[in-house]
Amino acid sequence: MARDKASTKDVARRSKDVQRSSSDESSAKTPNPVWFKPVMFGFMIVGLLWIIVFYVSQGVFPVPALGSWNILVGFGIAFIGFIMTTRWR
């Protein structure tokens, strides 16, 4: 019968590598803090409301000095919320 050529040192080293990689993965999948979801959805809603207020008020609100840049500000705020969704667990 053929014998495995791997020594016991190799087997022990491999098992340590497997244990180390599995513990690294479990630490990376920790749940988010309680405040994460409300802040994420808050950014998306505030960005949307910013754009809606700009259109409904015909450019008078939220910041009249920005003019059409208010649209970019609204999309930027909402984009922060969408970026946060990539870290949501």
Protein Blocks (a to p, Z undefined) as FASTA:
>chain_A
ZZdfbdfklmmmmmmmmmmmmmmmmmmmcccdfklmmmmmmmmmmmmmmmmmmmmnnoma
mblmlmmmlmmmmmmmmmmmmmmmmmpZZ
